[in-house]
Amino acid sequence: MTPPPEPRVFFYVQHLLGIGHLARASRIAAALADDGFEVTVVTGGSPVAGFPGPGVHHVALPAILSGDAGFSGLVDEHGQPVDDAFKDRRRDLLLAAFRACRPDIVLLEAFPFGRRQVRFELVPLLDAIATTSPRPLVITSLRDILQERAKPGRDEETVGLIKQHFDRVLVHGDPTFARLEDTFPLASEIADKVSYTGLVAAPPPAPAAEQFDVVVSAGGGAVGIDLIRAALGAANTITGGRWCLISGPNLPQADFDAVTAQAPAHVSVFRFRRDFASLLSGARLSVSQAGYNTVCDVLRAGCQSLLIPFTAGGETEQTTRALRLEKLGLAQVLTEDNLTAESMHMAIERALSNRETRTHSLDLNGAQRTATILRELF
């Protein structure tokens, strides 16, 4: 007897500023592919080398990005505002990719809890799914801590879309650390559709090829220059040990060149390190923003952590995560409004003087658990 074909997954992810959403989705896609799913990943942001990774089909829509750190508008890859014709083209390409894939499962990263900027193509996609026979399962792939919403009616609209179109809400978090209702007030109305996967961390890394005492990382966006400058200032006054400073792939070239020129001899500057997780496993201290993926890497490594949450444009998610980790004794926190070379120096010295071993019981196997849940649903 011929075995049934493996289920096909159509996974949409749109990154607008950093690469955190894309990195998490890529970890999940890799776990699905390893489990035998046939995975098509549709991306809508600027290309990032190495993502979404091998073993999956990749459809790249014409890129759109956030016009600024506050997500106030959309621009194309040349920095020009996108118009209706551009949006119509993206919508048509997305619908064509969906029809070509003929998926059994559709995963939408963040939507409808986030990514409202691309509802011009996702609502038509949901409408097309509703008229497809057989209809694929529709699931949202959701970060554990959401951005607080100030506009009235947004949460009610999200609940309406979930009830009308979605079969399951996968929350990629450990419910002992953060629950959906902590940052989504109407979670009780969709509680029957919510499943927790655990945090989507990468597998334990191989030993690092080289070792640094302090690893400073600014994330994948173009908004970490203040963190980098403060860390560089601190490095000039903390001369012990080797430092690795990772600027992120999207830092403007002029800023990167200036940082490289100013770095003292014990600081090595890189745009990107593919072995970032391995470097953390051998480091005494990680200095970073408090993004989901970086925190997962730090938790996996077990090193000391100094977090500077990203707060531009009213962002609250990283601050919530950082303060919860601080309360558990798993990190120290330095706020952006108090970020100077002097405050960075003091915080790093304090973190390095802490010799306690950091342990926790948070579930970091969210990618594999996602594959298990989708198998059960299918």
C-alpha positions as CSV (number, residue, x, y, z in Angstrom):
1,M,0.0,0.0,0.0
2,T,1.3,3.5,-0.9
3,P,1.8,5.6,2.2
4,P,-0.2,8.8,2.3
5,P,1.7,11.9,1.3
6,E,3.2,14.1,4.1
7,P,1.2,17.1,5.1
8,R,2.0,20.3,3.2
9,V,2.5,23.4,5.3
10,F,2.2,27.0,3.9
11,F,4.0,29.3,6.4
12,Y,3.7,33.1,6.0
13,V,6.1,35.3,7.9
14,Q,6.6,39.1,7.4
15,H,9.6,40.8,9.1
16,L,9.5,44.6,9.0
17,L,12.3,45.9,11.2
18,G,14.6,43.3,12.7
19,I,14.9,39.6,11.8
20,G,13.4,38.1,15.0
21,H,10.1,37.0,13.4
22,L,12.0,35.4,10.5
23,A,14.5,33.6,12.7
24,R,11.8,32.1,15.0
25,A,9.7,31.0,11.9
26,S,12.8,29.5,10.4
27,R,13.5,27.4,13.5
28,I,9.9,26.2,13.4
29,A,10.1,25.5,9.6
30,A,13.3,23.5,10.1
31,A,11.7,21.4,12.8
32,L,8.6,20.7,10.6
33,A,10.9,19.7,7.7
34,D,12.9,17.4,10.0
35,D,9.6,15.8,11.1
36,G,8.7,15.0,7.5
37,F,6.3,17.9,6.6
38,E,6.6,19.5,3.2
39,V,7.1,23.2,4.1
40,T,6.7,26.3,2.0
41,V,7.8,29.5,3.7
42,V,6.6,32.7,2.2
43,T,8.6,35.8,3.3
44,G,7.8,39.4,2.7
45,G,10.7,41.3,4.1
46,S,14.2,42.2,2.9
47,P,16.3,39.1,2.1
48,V,18.5,37.7,4.9
49,A,21.3,35.3,4.1
50,G,20.7,31.9,5.6
51,F,17.0,32.3,6.2
52,P,14.6,30.6,6.0
53,G,17.2,27.8,5.7
54,P,17.6,24.5,3.9
55,G,15.0,21.8,3.6
56,V,12.0,24.1,2.8
57,H,10.5,25.7,-0.3
58,H,10.9,29.5,-0.3
59,V,8.6,32.1,-1.9
60,A,9.9,35.6,-1.6
61,L,7.3,38.4,-2.1
62,P,8.5,41.9,-3.2
63,A,10.0,43.2,0.0
64,I,8.4,45.7,2.3
65,L,9.9,47.2,5.4
66,S,8.9,49.5,8.2
67,G,9.4,53.2,7.4
68,D,10.8,53.8,10.9
69,A,11.2,52.2,14.3
70,G,7.7,53.1,15.2
71,F,6.1,51.0,12.4
72,S,4.3,54.0,11.2
73,G,4.4,53.2,7.5
74,L,5.5,50.7,4.9
75,V,8.3,51.3,2.3
76,D,9.8,49.1,-0.4
77,E,13.4,47.9,-0.6
78,H,14.4,51.3,-2.0
79,G,12.8,53.3,0.8
80,Q,9.8,54.5,-1.2
81,P,6.3,54.3,0.2
82,V,4.3,51.4,-1.1
83,D,1.2,52.3,-3.2
84,D,-2.0,50.3,-3.9
85,A,-0.6,48.8,-7.1
86,F,2.4,47.4,-5.1
87,K,0.0,46.0,-2.5
88,D,-2.2,44.4,-5.2
89,R,0.8,42.8,-6.8
90,R,1.9,41.3,-3.5
91,R,-1.6,40.0,-2.8
92,D,-1.9,38.3,-6.2
93,L,1.5,36.7,-5.8
94,L,0.6,35.4,-2.3
95,L,-2.7,34.0,-3.5
96,A,-0.9,32.3,-6.5
97,A,1.7,30.8,-4.1
98,F,-1.1,29.4,-1.9
99,R,-2.9,27.8,-4.8
100,A,0.3,26.3,-6.1
101,C,1.1,24.8,-2.7
102,R,-2.3,23.3,-2.1
103,P,-1.5,23.1,1.6
104,D,-3.1,21.0,4.3
105,I,-2.1,23.5,7.0
106,V,-1.6,27.3,6.8
107,L,0.5,29.0,9.4
108,L,0.3,32.8,9.7
109,E,3.1,34.3,11.9
110,A,1.7,36.9,14.3
111,F,-1.5,37.7,12.4
112,P,-4.2,38.7,13.5
113,F,-2.6,39.6,16.8
114,G,0.1,41.6,14.9
115,R,1.2,42.5,11.4
116,R,-2.0,44.5,10.7
117,Q,0.1,46.5,8.2
118,V,-0.3,43.5,5.8
119,R,-4.0,42.8,6.2
120,F,-4.3,44.0,2.6
121,E,-3.1,40.6,1.5
122,L,-3.8,38.4,4.5
123,V,-7.6,39.0,4.7
124,P,-7.9,38.1,1.0
125,L,-5.8,35.0,1.7
126,L,-8.2,34.0,4.6
127,D,-11.2,34.6,2.3
128,A,-9.6,32.3,-0.4
129,I,-8.9,29.6,2.2
130,A,-12.6,29.7,3.4
131,T,-13.7,28.8,-0.2
132,T,-11.1,26.1,-0.7
133,S,-12.2,22.5,-0.7
134,P,-10.9,20.6,1.2
135,R,-10.2,23.6,3.5
136,P,-6.7,23.5,5.1
137,L,-6.3,24.0,8.8
138,V,-5.5,27.7,9.7
139,I,-3.2,28.4,12.6
140,T,-1.5,31.5,14.0
141,S,2.1,31.2,15.1
142,L,2.4,33.6,18.0
143,R,5.1,35.0,20.2
144,D,4.6,34.5,24.0
145,I,4.5,38.2,24.9
146,L,2.4,40.6,22.8
147,Q,2.8,44.3,22.2
148,E,0.3,46.3,24.3
149,R,-2.4,47.9,22.2
150,A,-3.8,51.3,22.9
151,K,-6.3,51.7,20.1
152,P,-9.9,50.7,21.1
153,G,-11.5,47.8,19.2
154,R,-8.3,46.1,18.1
155,D,-8.5,43.2,20.5
156,E,-12.2,42.7,19.7
157,E,-11.3,42.6,16.0
158,T,-8.6,40.0,16.6
159,V,-11.0,37.8,18.5
160,G,-13.5,38.1,15.7
161,L,-10.9,37.0,13.1
162,I,-9.7,34.1,15.2
163,K,-13.3,32.8,15.7
164,Q,-14.2,33.1,12.1
165,H,-11.0,31.8,10.4
166,F,-8.6,30.1,12.7
167,D,-8.5,26.5,14.1
168,R,-5.7,27.0,16.6
169,V,-3.6,29.6,18.3
170,L,0.0,28.3,18.9
171,V,1.7,30.4,21.6
172,H,5.4,29.8,21.4
173,G,6.1,30.2,25.1
174,D,6.2,28.4,28.4
175,P,3.0,29.1,30.3
176,T,4.9,29.2,33.6
177,F,6.8,32.2,32.4
178,A,4.1,34.1,30.3
179,R,0.5,33.3,29.4
180,L,-1.5,34.8,26.6
181,E,-3.9,36.5,29.0
182,D,-1.0,38.5,30.5
183,T,-0.7,40.7,27.4
184,F,-4.0,39.9,25.6
185,P,-7.0,41.0,27.7
186,L,-9.6,38.9,25.7
187,A,-7.7,35.6,25.8
188,S,-10.5,33.9,27.7
189,E,-12.8,34.3,24.6
190,I,-10.5,32.1,22.5
191,A,-9.1,29.9,25.3
192,D,-10.4,26.7,23.6
193,K,-8.1,27.4,20.6
194,V,-4.9,28.1,22.5
195,S,-2.0,25.7,22.8
196,Y,1.4,26.4,24.3
197,T,4.5,25.0,22.5
198,G,7.3,26.1,24.8
199,L,9.9,28.6,23.8
200,V,11.3,28.2,20.3
201,A,15.0,27.9,21.0
202,A,17.7,26.5,18.7
203,P,19.1,23.1,19.6
204,P,22.1,23.0,22.0
205,P,25.0,24.4,19.9
206,A,28.3,22.8,19.1
207,P,31.3,24.1,21.1
208,A,32.6,27.5,19.9
209,A,35.6,27.7,17.7
210,E,36.8,30.7,19.7
211,Q,36.0,32.1,23.1
212,F,35.0,35.5,24.3
213,D,34.4,36.7,27.8
214,V,31.7,39.3,26.8
215,V,29.5,39.0,23.8
216,V,27.6,42.1,22.8
217,S,24.9,41.8,20.2
218,A,22.5,44.5,18.8
219,G,20.0,42.1,17.1
220,G,19.1,42.0,13.5
221,G,17.5,45.4,13.1
222,A,19.1,48.8,12.4
223,V,18.1,50.3,15.8
224,G,20.9,49.0,18.1
225,I,23.5,51.7,17.5
226,D,23.0,53.3,20.9
227,L,23.6,49.9,22.6
228,I,26.8,49.4,20.5
229,R,28.2,52.9,21.2
230,A,27.5,52.5,25.0
231,A,29.2,49.0,25.0
232,L,32.1,50.4,23.0
233,G,32.5,53.2,25.6
234,A,32.4,50.6,28.4
235,A,35.0,48.4,26.6
236,N,37.4,51.3,26.6
237,T,37.4,51.3,30.4
238,I,37.0,47.6,31.1
239,T,40.2,46.1,29.7
240,G,40.1,42.6,31.0
241,G,39.1,39.7,28.8
242,R,38.2,39.4,25.1
243,W,35.0,41.0,23.8
244,C,32.9,40.2,20.7
245,L,30.7,43.0,19.4
246,I,28.1,41.9,16.8
247,S,26.5,44.9,15.2
248,G,23.7,43.1,13.3
249,P,23.4,42.8,9.5
250,N,21.3,46.0,9.0
251,L,23.5,48.6,10.7
252,P,24.4,51.3,8.2
253,Q,27.8,50.8,6.7
254,A,29.1,54.2,7.9
255,D,28.2,53.4,11.5
256,F,29.8,49.9,11.2
257,D,33.0,51.4,9.9
258,A,33.1,54.0,12.7
259,V,32.6,51.3,15.4
260,T,35.3,49.1,13.9
261,A,37.7,52.0,13.8
262,Q,37.0,52.9,17.4
263,A,37.2,49.4,18.9
264,P,40.1,48.8,21.3
265,A,42.4,45.9,20.7
266,H,40.5,43.4,23.0
267,V,37.2,44.0,21.1
268,S,36.5,42.1,17.9
269,V,33.7,43.6,15.7
270,F,31.5,41.6,13.4
271,R,28.3,42.2,11.5
272,F,27.0,38.7,12.0
273,R,28.1,35.5,13.6
274,R,26.4,32.3,12.5
275,D,27.9,30.6,15.6
276,F,26.3,33.2,17.9
277,A,24.7,30.6,20.1
278,S,28.0,28.7,20.4
279,L,29.8,31.9,21.4
280,L,27.2,32.5,24.2
281,S,27.8,29.0,25.6
282,G,31.5,29.9,26.2
283,A,30.9,33.4,27.4
284,R,30.8,34.9,30.9
285,L,28.3,37.6,29.9
286,S,25.8,38.4,27.1
287,V,24.9,42.0,26.6
288,S,21.9,42.4,24.3
289,Q,18.4,43.7,23.7
290,A,15.6,41.5,25.0
291,G,14.3,40.1,21.8
292,Y,12.6,36.6,21.8
293,N,15.3,34.7,19.9
294,T,18.3,36.3,21.7
295,V,16.8,35.6,25.1
296,C,16.2,31.9,24.0
297,D,19.8,31.6,23.0
298,V,20.9,33.1,26.3
299,L,18.7,30.8,28.3
300,R,20.0,27.8,26.4
301,A,23.6,28.9,27.0
302,G,23.1,29.6,30.7
303,C,25.5,32.6,30.8
304,Q,25.1,35.8,32.7
305,S,22.8,38.3,30.9
306,L,22.5,42.1,30.7
307,L,19.4,43.1,28.8
308,I,18.6,46.6,27.3
309,P,15.0,46.3,26.1
310,F,14.0,48.0,22.8
311,T,11.3,50.6,23.5
312,A,11.2,52.9,20.4
313,G,7.8,53.6,19.0
314,G,6.1,52.6,22.3
315,E,7.2,49.0,22.1
316,T,6.5,47.2,25.4
317,E,7.2,43.5,24.6
318,Q,11.0,43.4,25.3
319,T,10.6,45.4,28.6
320,T,8.0,42.9,29.8
321,R,10.2,39.9,28.9
322,A,13.3,41.5,30.5
323,L,11.7,42.4,33.8
324,R,10.2,38.9,34.1
325,L,13.7,37.4,33.6
326,E,15.2,39.8,36.1
327,K,12.5,38.8,38.7
328,L,13.5,35.2,38.2
329,G,17.2,36.1,38.7
330,L,18.0,35.2,35.1
331,A,19.1,38.6,33.9
332,Q,19.9,42.2,34.8
333,V,18.2,45.0,33.1
334,L,19.4,48.4,31.9
335,T,16.8,50.7,30.4
336,E,17.4,52.6,27.1
337,D,16.7,56.0,28.8
338,N,19.6,55.3,31.2
339,L,21.9,53.9,28.5
340,T,25.4,55.6,28.6
341,A,28.9,54.3,28.5
342,E,29.1,54.9,32.3
343,S,25.9,53.1,33.1
344,M,26.9,50.2,30.8
345,H,30.3,50.0,32.5
346,M,28.7,49.7,35.9
347,A,26.1,47.2,34.8
348,I,28.7,45.0,33.1
349,E,31.1,45.1,36.1
350,R,28.2,44.1,38.3
351,A,27.2,41.2,36.0
352,L,30.7,39.9,35.7
353,S,31.2,39.9,39.4
354,N,28.2,37.6,39.8
355,R,29.6,34.1,39.9
356,E,26.3,32.3,40.6
357,T,25.3,29.5,38.1
358,R,22.0,30.5,36.4
359,T,19.6,27.6,36.2
360,H,16.0,27.5,35.1
361,S,13.3,25.0,34.1
362,L,11.7,26.8,31.2
363,D,10.7,24.7,28.2
364,L,13.0,25.5,25.2
365,N,11.7,22.8,22.8
366,G,9.0,24.8,21.2
367,A,9.9,24.1,17.6
368,Q,9.7,20.3,18.0
369,R,6.6,20.6,20.1
370,T,5.0,22.7,17.3
371,A,5.6,19.8,14.9
372,T,4.0,17.4,17.3
373,I,0.9,19.5,17.7
374,L,0.5,19.9,14.0
375,R,0.8,16.2,13.6
376,E,-1.9,15.7,16.1
377,L,-4.2,18.3,14.5
378,F,-3.7,16.9,11.0
